[in-house]
Amino acid sequence: MDSYWRCAVVTLCLAVLFAVLALGGHGSVMLPSLPAALGLCSVAGGAALLWRTVSSRKIKGENRPFGSLLGQFVAVKAVGWLGRRQRSKLESDTMKVKQIQEETLIKRLKKNSNTWYGKEYDFSSITDSDVFRARHPLTTYEHYRELIGRIAAGEEKLIIAEKPLILAMTSGTSGSSSMLLSTRDTNSEFFLQGVSVCLDAMRKAFPDTENLQRTTKFFYTPTFRQSEAGIPIGPNSSTPASSRHMLNLYTTPAPAFEVLNERDALYLHLLFALKDPYVGILESNFASTVFYAFSALQERWQELVEDIEHGKLSSALSLEPKVKAQLEALMKPDPIRAAELRLLFQDGFRNIAQRVWPHLHLVLTVDSGSNQIYGEMLRESYCQGVDFYSPFYAATEGLIGVNLWPQDQDRRYLLCPRSMFCEFLPEKSLEEETPPTLLMEEVKEGENYELIITNASGLFRYRIGDVVKVVGFHNQCPIVEFQYRRGQMLNVRGEKVSEAMFLDALKKAVSQWPGAQLIDYCCAESGIMGDSIGGSDPHYQVFVEIKGVRRLSEDQRYKLDVCLQQDSAVYRSFRIKGSIGPMRVQLVADGSFQELRKKMMDFSNTSPNTFKMHRVLRRKEYADFLLGKTIS
């Protein structure tokens, strides 16, 4: 057998393997159908062609081994096949939303009917969603806290039938972190219904992302502790190095993912990304992570360029000897690339992403909700001219929706009818004790609702705290935009100012401050400040980090209050009556929010991958910290 056909046969085997691995190796995996097998054969033929055309030369000057290119090629094609399959399934589901939602609910209840919880609520006798809603109350985390504690201690079959893979810590943006159960089903749903579908949408919208270019993935390997029963406790995220067959996709080598210190890990991500001028995608969970990466690049570029020039690792890095040796073996002096980078950085950092990586196609990251300002800053500065795609609407509780419109500026998400059973609580009923809920087929376009979810990992009729707006339908399935989190709402007199409303007012005000660029912000209700600010009427304490401004005038501070009054009639009425006092706007020193971020992560055991800045502070020590950083 000549090398061409040997490669084809081997690659076919690899393609099938990758497809199975992509599905997670669960019991639901079936052997590929004949059309799928034929598709995989075409992958094999394509890979054989790749062997012929690539084995004797470099691609775009990259000195990458053929095995690396082949691995990436097969991974891309296998996940592409899976994405098309899952997208077709999703399209079919959106034509019969009520049926799929009922099937999803009954499947969840049946699976857990023999648990203590399932017997308590008689899951085995529930036949439809109407019976379920009549029998089971709406719940919050307090409903589950004790039971999850008992699971952590080793009790089994309390809420879910299987032992959880991990006890997943939430980001704690609405208060303290919660510990939730994460199961194999949660993970497989996220990959099948989320990742594969969004990759399919991405490649249709941005076909150049299928080129054999590497992705720079800003990811920080989380640390876990163990529960009494030995169940890992930590953020619900796994390192790319845990899926070694996918590592060929990334610029960061496997040993770097073993570095737990965020500052050192970020340096290594940047170092190996800068070495590769053909990076095609920048990826992270949240836009804040990408923004902080570019901020670090701007701070440490000289050190990074020297390492590339001399083929060494900075002595400032604190690495395990084994990891350091493995990484140093990958470093070769590259004075030409170093000289090129030095000139680019000396010209400034506006549009630096496109200049450092001229073949960069996309920034793949969530830039909606609390990450909106980071996405805007990236597009205006570091990443000018680069497309952005915000693929998911998800939480620790699981996958909620997918963005099928990558090129749209509005971040809209189609709810995934097989991922969660969803109910919708009308915004006007949020404070009612036993409010009625609506189902997917009953919601109305243009209305706001709090999401109520029943997921695959033991949450039933759970008030997730997110308020969304239904902005349309895809077939019968609602499309939503995230509005705000209930716990991140400013409310000193019952005025209920949402995060989105406050941010809009803040951006209007900052646009009237000459030379000002908003870097970050948060607020505190005066009630939590205590003696820190002295006595006055209830008001908002606002902390802003601004580039281009050294002090704020009283007129500038007042403009923010005026802008919010223009946007919120309720806030304005309270201000006119004097029931709410004027805002106190504090300008904090550069870097204050990065320091606050670290304090918040240390307190909540949250990973940098899952951290979201708290826009309304609920802990006095955080507000006091920023008060101590005030410069104007």
KOLROTOR-427508 format. One line per field, with one value per residue (C-alpha): residue in three letters; x, y, z; residue number from 0. Coordinates in steps of 0.5 Angstrom, whole numbers, padded with zeros to 4 digits, m for minus. Layout:
N
residuo: Ala  ...
X: X  ...
Y: Y  ...
Z: Z  ...
num: NUM  ...
//
This chain:
632
residuo: Met  Asp  Ser  Tyr  Trp  Arg  Cys  Ala  Val  Val  Thr  Leu  Cys  Leu  Ala  Val  Leu  Phe  Ala  Val  Leu  Ala  Leu  Gly  Gly  His  Gly  Ser  Val  Met  Leu  Pro  Ser  Leu  Pro  Ala  Ala  Leu  Gly  Leu  Cys  Ser  Val  Ala  Gly  Gly  Ala  Ala  Leu  Leu  Trp  Arg  Thr  Val  Ser  Ser  Arg  Lys  Ile  Lys  Gly  Glu  Asn  Arg  Pro  Phe  Gly  Ser  Leu  Leu  Gly  Gln  Phe  Val  Ala  Val  Lys  Ala  Val  Gly  Trp  Leu  Gly  Arg  Arg  Gln  Arg  Ser  Lys  Leu  Glu  Ser  Asp  Thr  Met  Lys  Val  Lys  Gln  Ile  Gln  Glu  Glu  Thr  Leu  Ile  Lys  Arg  Leu  Lys  Lys  Asn  Ser  Asn  Thr  Trp  Tyr  Gly  Lys  Glu  Tyr  Asp  Phe  Ser  Ser  Ile  Thr  Asp  Ser  Asp  Val  Phe  Arg  Ala  Arg  His  Pro  Leu  Thr  Thr  Tyr  Glu  His  Tyr  Arg  Glu  Leu  Ile  Gly  Arg  Ile  Ala  Ala  Gly  Glu  Glu  Lys  Leu  Ile  Ile  Ala  Glu  Lys  Pro  Leu  Ile  Leu  Ala  Met  Thr  Ser  Gly  Thr  Ser  Gly  Ser  Ser  Ser  Met  Leu  Leu  Ser  Thr  Arg  Asp  Thr  Asn  Ser  Glu  Phe  Phe  Leu  Gln  Gly  Val  Ser  Val  Cys  Leu  Asp  Ala  Met  Arg  Lys  Ala  Phe  Pro  Asp  Thr  Glu  Asn  Leu  Gln  Arg  Thr  Thr  Lys  Phe  Phe  Tyr  Thr  Pro  Thr  Phe  Arg  Gln  Ser  Glu  Ala  Gly  Ile  Pro  Ile  Gly  Pro  Asn  Ser  Ser  Thr  Pro  Ala  Ser  Ser  Arg  His  Met  Leu  Asn  Leu  Tyr  Thr  Thr  Pro  Ala  Pro  Ala  Phe  Glu  Val  Leu  Asn  Glu  Arg  Asp  Ala  Leu  Tyr  Leu  His  Leu  Leu  Phe  Ala  Leu  Lys  Asp  Pro  Tyr  Val  Gly  Ile  Leu  Glu  Ser  Asn  Phe  Ala  Ser  Thr  Val  Phe  Tyr  Ala  Phe  Ser  Ala  Leu  Gln  Glu  Arg  Trp  Gln  Glu  Leu  Val  Glu  Asp  Ile  Glu  His  Gly  Lys  Leu  Ser  Ser  Ala  Leu  Ser  Leu  Glu  Pro  Lys  Val  Lys  Ala  Gln  Leu  Glu  Ala  Leu  Met  Lys  Pro  Asp  Pro  Ile  Arg  Ala  Ala  Glu  Leu  Arg  Leu  Leu  Phe  Gln  Asp  Gly  Phe  Arg  Asn  Ile  Ala  Gln  Arg  Val  Trp  Pro  His  Leu  His  Leu  Val  Leu  Thr  Val  Asp  Ser  Gly  Ser  Asn  Gln  Ile  Tyr  Gly  Glu  Met  Leu  Arg  Glu  Ser  Tyr  Cys  Gln  Gly  Val  Asp  Phe  Tyr  Ser  Pro  Phe  Tyr  Ala  Ala  Thr  Glu  Gly  Leu  Ile  Gly  Val  Asn  Leu  Trp  Pro  Gln  Asp  Gln  Asp  Arg  Arg  Tyr  Leu  Leu  Cys  Pro  Arg  Ser  Met  Phe  Cys  Glu  Phe  Leu  Pro  Glu  Lys  Ser  Leu  Glu  Glu  Glu  Thr  Pro  Pro  Thr  Leu  Leu  Met  Glu  Glu  Val  Lys  Glu  Gly  Glu  Asn  Tyr  Glu  Leu  Ile  Ile  Thr  Asn  Ala  Ser  Gly  Leu  Phe  Arg  Tyr  Arg  Ile  Gly  Asp  Val  Val  Lys  Val  Val  Gly  Phe  His  Asn  Gln  Cys  Pro  Ile  Val  Glu  Phe  Gln  Tyr  Arg  Arg  Gly  Gln  Met  Leu  Asn  Val  Arg  Gly  Glu  Lys  Val  Ser  Glu  Ala  Met  Phe  Leu  Asp  Ala  Leu  Lys  Lys  Ala  Val  Ser  Gln  Trp  Pro  Gly  Ala  Gln  Leu  Ile  Asp  Tyr  Cys  Cys  Ala  Glu  Ser  Gly  Ile  Met  Gly  Asp  Ser  Ile  Gly  Gly  Ser  Asp  Pro  His  Tyr  Gln  Val  Phe  Val  Glu  Ile  Lys  Gly  Val  Arg  Arg  Leu  Ser  Glu  Asp  Gln  Arg  Tyr  Lys  Leu  Asp  Val  Cys  Leu  Gln  Gln  Asp  Ser  Ala  Val  Tyr  Arg  Ser  Phe  Arg  Ile  Lys  Gly  Ser  Ile  Gly  Pro  Met  Arg  Val  Gln  Leu  Val  Ala  Asp  Gly  Ser  Phe  Gln  Glu  Leu  Arg  Lys  Lys  Met  Met  Asp  Phe  Ser  Asn  Thr  Ser  Pro  Asn  Thr  Phe  Lys  Met  His  Arg  Val  Leu  Arg  Arg  Lys  Glu  Tyr  Ala  Asp  Phe  Leu  Leu  Gly  Lys  Thr  Ile  Ser
X: 0000  0003  0004  m0002  m0007  m0004  m0005  m0012  m0014  m0010  m0014  m0021  m0019  m0017  m0023  m0028  m0024  m0025  m0032  m0033  m0028  m0032  m0038  m0035  m0035  m0042  m0047  m0051  m0046  m0048  m0044  m0044  m0049  m0047  m0048  m0043  m0038  m0038  m0037  m0031  m0028  m0028  m0024  m0019  m0018  m0017  m0012  m0009  m0008  m0006  0000  0002  0002  0004  0009  0015  0014  0011  0005  0005  0012  0010  0015  0010  0011  0006  0003  0001  m0003  m0006  m0009  m0011  m0014  m0018  m0020  m0023  m0027  m0029  m0032  m0035  m0039  m0041  m0043  m0047  m0051  m0053  m0055  m0060  m0062  m0063  m0067  m0072  m0073  m0075  m0081  m0084  m0081  m0087  m0086  m0079  m0079  m0084  m0080  m0074  m0077  m0080  m0073  m0070  m0076  m0076  m0068  m0068  m0075  m0072  m0067  m0070  m0072  m0075  m0079  m0081  m0084  m0087  m0083  m0085  m0093  m0091  m0094  m0093  m0091  m0097  m0097  m0090  m0091  m0097  m0093  m0086  m0085  m0081  m0074  m0067  m0061  m0063  m0068  m0062  m0056  m0057  m0058  m0052  m0048  m0050  m0048  m0041  m0040  m0042  m0049  m0052  m0058  m0061  m0062  m0059  m0058  m0051  m0045  m0043  m0037  m0035  m0038  m0038  m0037  m0041  m0038  m0042  m0044  m0050  m0047  m0043  m0041  m0046  m0044  m0048  m0048  m0044  m0046  m0043  m0050  m0049  m0042  m0044  m0050  m0046  m0041  m0046  m0052  m0047  m0040  m0041  m0047  m0043  m0037  m0042  m0045  m0038  m0035  m0041  m0040  m0032  m0030  m0023  m0023  m0022  m0015  m0010  m0008  m0007  m0012  m0009  m0014  m0013  m0015  m0012  m0012  m0016  m0015  m0019  m0020  m0024  m0030  m0031  m0033  m0027  m0031  m0027  m0030  m0028  m0030  m0034  m0028  m0023  m0016  m0015  m0009  m0014  m0016  m0010  m0012  m0015  m0008  m0006  m0011  m0007  m0001  0000  0004  0001  0006  0004  m0003  0000  0002  m0003  0000  m0005  0001  0006  0001  m0002  0006  0007  0000  0003  0010  0008  0002  0007  0012  0007  0005  0000  m0005  m0012  m0017  m0016  m0021  m0023  m0029  m0030  m0028  m0025  m0020  m0018  m0018  m0013  m0009  m0007  m0006  m0001  0002  0002  0006  0011  0012  0020  0021  0017  0021  0027  0025  0023  0030  0034  0030  0029  0024  0024  0028  0022  0017  0016  0016  0017  0023  0020  0015  0021  0025  0020  0018  0025  0026  0021  0024  0029  0032  0028  0031  0028  0021  0023  0026  0019  0015  0019  0018  0010  0010  0014  0009  0003  m0002  m0008  m0010  m0004  m0008  m0008  m0001  0002  m0002  m0004  m0008  m0012  m0020  m0024  m0024  m0028  m0031  m0037  m0038  m0045  m0048  m0042  m0037  m0040  m0035  m0029  m0032  m0033  m0026  m0022  m0026  m0024  m0017  m0013  m0017  m0020  m0022  m0022  m0029  m0032  m0037  m0040  m0042  m0046  m0051  m0049  m0048  m0045  m0052  m0051  m0052  m0058  m0057  m0053  m0052  m0053  m0052  m0045  m0044  m0050  m0048  m0054  m0052  m0058  m0059  m0063  m0066  m0063  m0070  m0066  m0061  m0066  m0073  m0075  m0080  m0081  m0083  m0086  m0082  m0088  m0089  m0082  m0084  m0090  m0090  m0093  m0093  m0095  m0090  m0090  m0087  m0083  m0089  m0093  m0088  m0089  m0084  m0081  m0083  m0078  m0078  m0074  m0071  m0073  m0070  m0070  m0063  m0059  m0056  m0061  m0064  m0072  m0076  m0070  m0070  m0063  m0063  m0063  m0068  m0068  m0072  m0075  m0073  m0076  m0077  m0073  m0079  m0083  m0077  m0075  m0069  m0067  m0062  m0059  m0062  m0059  m0059  m0064  m0058  m0054  m0060  m0059  m0065  m0065  m0072  m0075  m0073  m0070  m0064  m0062  m0054  m0056  m0060  m0054  m0049  m0052  m0053  m0045  m0043  m0047  m0044  m0037  m0038  m0039  m0032  m0027  m0021  m0025  m0025  m0029  m0024  m0029  m0034  m0038  m0043  m0045  m0052  m0050  m0053  m0047  m0042  m0044  m0039  m0035  m0038  m0042  m0049  m0054  m0060  m0060  m0056  m0051  m0044  m0040  m0033  m0030  m0023  m0022  m0017  m0015  m0018  m0014  m0020  m0027  m0031  m0037  m0040  m0038  m0040  m0047  m0048  m0048  m0054  m0057  m0056  m0059  m0065  m0066  m0067  m0071  m0077  m0077  m0070  m0072  m0078  m0075  m0069  m0074  m0078  m0071  m0072  m0066  m0059  m0055  m0050  m0043  m0038  m0031  m0025  m0020  m0013  m0011  m0011  m0016  m0021  m0015  m0013  m0021  m0022  m0016  m0019  m0026  m0023  m0019  m0026  m0030  m0025  m0027  m0023  m0020  m0024  m0031  m0030  m0035  m0034  m0039  m0043  m0047  m0042  m0046  m0040  m0037  m0030  m0030  m0033  m0028  m0022  m0024  m0026  m0018  m0016  m0020  m0016  m0021
Y: 0000  0007  0012  0016  0011  0009  0016  0016  0009  0012  0018  0015  0011  0018  0021  0016  0017  0024  0024  0019  0023  0029  0026  0025  0017  0017  0011  0015  0015  0011  0008  0013  0012  0011  0018  0020  0015  0017  0024  0021  0018  0025  0027  0022  0023  0031  0029  0024  0030  0034  0029  0030  0038  0039  0034  0037  0044  0049  0052  0060  0059  0056  0050  0045  0038  0034  0030  0037  0039  0033  0033  0039  0038  0032  0035  0041  0036  0031  0037  0040  0034  0034  0041  0040  0034  0038  0044  0040  0037  0044  0046  0040  0041  0049  0047  0043  0046  0044  0037  0037  0041  0036  0030  0034  0035  0028  0025  0029  0027  0020  0019  0022  0019  0014  0019  0022  0028  0025  0021  0027  0030  0024  0025  0018  0020  0027  0026  0033  0040  0043  0037  0039  0046  0045  0040  0043  0050  0055  0055  0058  0056  0056  0050  0046  0048  0043  0037  0039  0039  0032  0030  0033  0029  0023  0021  0019  0019  0025  0029  0026  0019  0019  0022  0029  0030  0036  0041  0047  0054  0060  0066  0070  0076  0077  0075  0069  0063  0057  0050  0046  0039  0038  0032  0028  0030  0037  0037  0033  0038  0044  0041  0037  0043  0049  0048  0044  0048  0055  0052  0051  0058  0061  0057  0059  0066  0066  0061  0063  0060  0053  0055  0051  0056  0056  0059  0063  0061  0065  0059  0059  0052  0052  0049  0044  0042  0036  0035  0030  0025  0026  0030  0036  0043  0048  0052  0048  0048  0043  0045  0044  0040  0035  0033  0032  0030  0038  0041  0042  0047  0052  0056  0055  0048  0043  0044  0051  0049  0046  0053  0055  0062  0067  0072  0067  0063  0069  0071  0064  0065  0071  0069  0063  0067  0072  0067  0065  0070  0066  0066  0065  0066  0069  0065  0066  0065  0072  0079  0081  0076  0078  0085  0084  0080  0086  0090  0085  0085  0093  0092  0087  0087  0088  0082  0078  0080  0079  0072  0071  0074  0070  0063  0063  0064  0070  0069  0073  0067  0062  0055  0048  0045  0040  0045  0050  0045  0042  0050  0052  0046  0049  0056  0057  0064  0068  0075  0076  0076  0079  0085  0085  0085  0091  0096  0094  0095  0102  0104  0104  0099  0101  0096  0092  0085  0086  0088  0083  0077  0080  0073  0074  0073  0073  0074  0068  0071  0073  0080  0081  0083  0085  0084  0089  0094  0090  0088  0095  0097  0092  0093  0101  0100  0093  0089  0095  0091  0084  0081  0078  0073  0072  0064  0062  0064  0060  0059  0054  0051  0049  0051  0056  0059  0059  0065  0063  0070  0071  0077  0081  0087  0085  0079  0075  0067  0062  0058  0051  0047  0040  0043  0046  0046  0053  0057  0065  0069  0076  0082  0085  0079  0078  0080  0076  0070  0064  0067  0063  0062  0061  0056  0057  0057  0062  0068  0075  0078  0085  0083  0081  0075  0072  0065  0059  0053  0045  0042  0036  0036  0037  0044  0044  0050  0054  0062  0063  0070  0072  0077  0077  0080  0076  0079  0074  0067  0062  0058  0056  0058  0064  0068  0072  0078  0078  0084  0084  0080  0081  0081  0086  0091  0098  0099  0104  0106  0101  0104  0098  0101  0095  0094  0095  0102  0104  0103  0106  0112  0112  0111  0118  0121  0119  0121  0128  0128  0131  0126  0120  0113  0108  0102  0099  0101  0099  0101  0100  0102  0107  0103  0098  0103  0105  0110  0110  0116  0119  0120  0123  0121  0114  0114  0111  0110  0110  0108  0109  0108  0112  0113  0120  0124  0125  0129  0129  0136  0137  0138  0132  0128  0131  0129  0122  0123  0127  0122  0117  0121  0122  0114  0112  0116  0113  0115  0122  0122  0120  0125  0131  0129  0128  0121  0119  0124  0125  0120  0120  0119  0117  0116  0111  0110  0106  0098  0099  0094  0089  0089  0088  0083  0079  0080  0078  0071  0070  0070  0066  0061  0063  0062  0067  0063  0064  0071  0076  0083  0085  0091  0092  0091  0087  0087  0093  0091  0091  0098  0100  0098  0102  0108  0107  0107  0114  0119  0124
Z: 0000  m0002  0003  0000  0001  0008  0010  0008  0012  0018  0017  0017  0023  0026  0024  0027  0033  0034  0032  0038  0043  0041  0043  0050  0049  0053  0052  0047  0042  0036  0030  0024  0019  0012  0009  0015  0014  0007  0009  0014  0008  0004  0010  0009  0002  0004  0009  0004  m0001  0005  0006  m0001  m0001  0006  0007  0003  0005  0010  0011  0010  0013  0019  0021  0024  0024  0019  0025  0028  0021  0020  0027  0027  0020  0022  0029  0025  0020  0025  0029  0023  0021  0028  0028  0021  0024  0031  0027  0023  0029  0033  0027  0027  0034  0033  0029  0035  0041  0046  0044  0045  0052  0055  0053  0056  0062  0063  0061  0067  0072  0070  0071  0078  0080  0085  0088  0095  0092  0086  0091  0095  0089  0086  0080  0077  0077  0073  0066  0063  0065  0068  0073  0074  0075  0080  0084  0085  0087  0084  0088  0089  0092  0099  0097  0095  0100  0105  0100  0096  0103  0104  0097  0098  0105  0101  0101  0094  0090  0094  0088  0082  0080  0079  0083  0080  0076  0080  0085  0081  0084  0081  0080  0085  0082  0085  0092  0095  0091  0090  0090  0084  0082  0075  0071  0065  0062  0063  0060  0054  0053  0053  0047  0043  0043  0044  0042  0036  0033  0035  0031  0025  0025  0026  0020  0015  0017  0017  0012  0013  0020  0017  0015  0019  0023  0031  0036  0042  0048  0054  0059  0066  0069  0075  0082  0086  0093  0095  0099  0104  0100  0095  0090  0086  0088  0083  0077  0072  0066  0064  0061  0054  0056  0058  0051  0048  0042  0041  0043  0036  0035  0040  0040  0048  0049  0054  0059  0060  0062  0068  0070  0076  0077  0073  0071  0069  0065  0061  0060  0057  0053  0050  0049  0044  0041  0039  0036  0031  0026  0023  0029  0026  0032  0039  0044  0051  0056  0057  0053  0060  0059  0053  0055  0061  0056  0052  0058  0060  0053  0053  0060  0058  0051  0052  0056  0051  0045  0049  0050  0043  0040  0045  0045  0053  0058  0063  0069  0073  0071  0077  0074  0076  0074  0069  0066  0065  0062  0057  0055  0054  0049  0045  0045  0039  0038  0033  0032  0026  0029  0035  0031  0027  0034  0037  0031  0031  0039  0038  0034  0039  0041  0037  0032  0035  0034  0027  0026  0030  0027  0020  0018  0025  0023  0029  0037  0040  0046  0050  0050  0052  0059  0064  0059  0054  0056  0055  0048  0046  0049  0045  0038  0039  0041  0041  0036  0031  0025  0027  0028  0034  0035  0042  0041  0048  0053  0059  0066  0071  0071  0064  0057  0056  0048  0042  0038  0030  0028  0029  0024  0028  0033  0037  0042  0041  0043  0041  0047  0046  0047  0049  0054  0059  0061  0061  0064  0064  0069  0067  0069  0073  0077  0080  0087  0087  0092  0088  0081  0075  0069  0062  0057  0051  0046  0050  0051  0047  0043  0046  0053  0059  0063  0069  0067  0071  0069  0070  0068  0068  0074  0080  0079  0079  0077  0079  0079  0075  0077  0069  0066  0059  0053  0048  0041  0036  0034  0030  0028  0034  0039  0043  0041  0047  0049  0056  0060  0067  0073  0079  0084  0080  0081  0084  0089  0095  0095  0090  0084  0081  0076  0072  0070  0063  0064  0069  0064  0058  0063  0065  0057  0055  0061  0060  0052  0055  0059  0054  0053  0057  0056  0061  0063  0069  0074  0079  0084  0091  0095  0100  0106  0105  0106  0114  0117  0111  0108  0113  0114  0108  0104  0101  0094  0089  0091  0084  0082  0076  0073  0067  0062  0060  0066  0072  0076  0076  0076  0080  0074  0071  0077  0076  0069  0071  0075  0070  0065  0069  0071  0063  0062  0069  0070  0077  0079  0077  0081  0087  0086  0085  0091  0095  0097  0093  0094  0089  0086  0089  0083  0085  0080  0082  0081  0074  0076  0081  0078  0077  0084  0086  0081  0085  0091  0089  0086  0092  0096  0092  0089  0082  0076  0072  0066  0070  0073  0072  0075  0080  0078  0084  0090  0096  0100  0104  0104  0097  0097  0102  0098  0092  0097  0099  0091  0090  0087  0085
num: 0  1  2  3  4  5  6  7  8  9  10  11  12  13  14  15  16  17  18  19  20  21  22  23  24  25  26  27  28  29  30  31  32  33  34  35  36  37  38  39  40  41  42  43  44  45  46  47  48  49  50  51  52  53  54  55  56  57  58  59  60  61  62  63  64  65  66  67  68  69  70  71  72  73  74  75  76  77  78  79  80  81  82  83  84  85  86  87  88  89  90  91  92  93  94  95  96  97  98  99  100  101  102  103  104  105  106  107  108  109  110  111  112  113  114  115  116  117  118  119  120  121  122  123  124  125  126  127  128  129  130  131  132  133  134  135  136  137  138  139  140  141  142  143  144  145  146  147  148  149  150  151  152  153  154  155  156  157  158  159  160  161  162  163  164  165  166  167  168  169  170  171  172  173  174  175  176  177  178  179  180  181  182  183  184  185  186  187  188  189  190  191  192  193  194  195  196  197  198  199  200  201  202  203  204  205  206  207  208  209  210  211  212  213  214  215  216  217  218  219  220  221  222  223  224  225  226  227  228  229  230  231  232  233  234  235  236  237  238  239  240  241  242  243  244  245  246  247  248  249  250  251  252  253  254  255  256  257  258  259  260  261  262  263  264  265  266  267  268  269  270  271  272  273  274  275  276  277  278  279  280  281  282  283  284  285  286  287  288  289  290  291  292  293  294  295  296  297  298  299  300  301  302  303  304  305  306  307  308  309  310  311  312  313  314  315  316  317  318  319  320  321  322  323  324  325  326  327  328  329  330  331  332  333  334  335  336  337  338  339  340  341  342  343  344  345  346  347  348  349  350  351  352  353  354  355  356  357  358  359  360  361  362  363  364  365  366  367  368  369  370  371  372  373  374  375  376  377  378  379  380  381  382  383  384  385  386  387  388  389  390  391  392  393  394  395  396  397  398  399  400  401  402  403  404  405  406  407  408  409  410  411  412  413  414  415  416  417  418  419  420  421  422  423  424  425  426  427  428  429  430  431  432  433  434  435  436  437  438  439  440  441  442  443  444  445  446  447  448  449  450  451  452  453  454  455  456  457  458  459  460  461  462  463  464  465  466  467  468  469  470  471  472  473  474  475  476  477  478  479  480  481  482  483  484  485  486  487  488  489  490  491  492  493  494  495  496  497  498  499  500  501  502  503  504  505  506  507  508  509  510  511  512  513  514  515  516  517  518  519  520  521  522  523  524  525  526  527  528  529  530  531  532  533  534  535  536  537  538  539  540  541  542  543  544  545  546  547  548  549  550  551  552  553  554  555  556  557  558  559  560  561  562  563  564  565  566  567  568  569  570  571  572  573  574  575  576  577  578  579  580  581  582  583  584  585  586  587  588  589  590  591  592  593  594  595  596  597  598  599  600  601  602  603  604  605  606  607  608  609  610  611  612  613  614  615  616  617  618  619  620  621  622  623  624  625  626  627  628  629  630  631
//
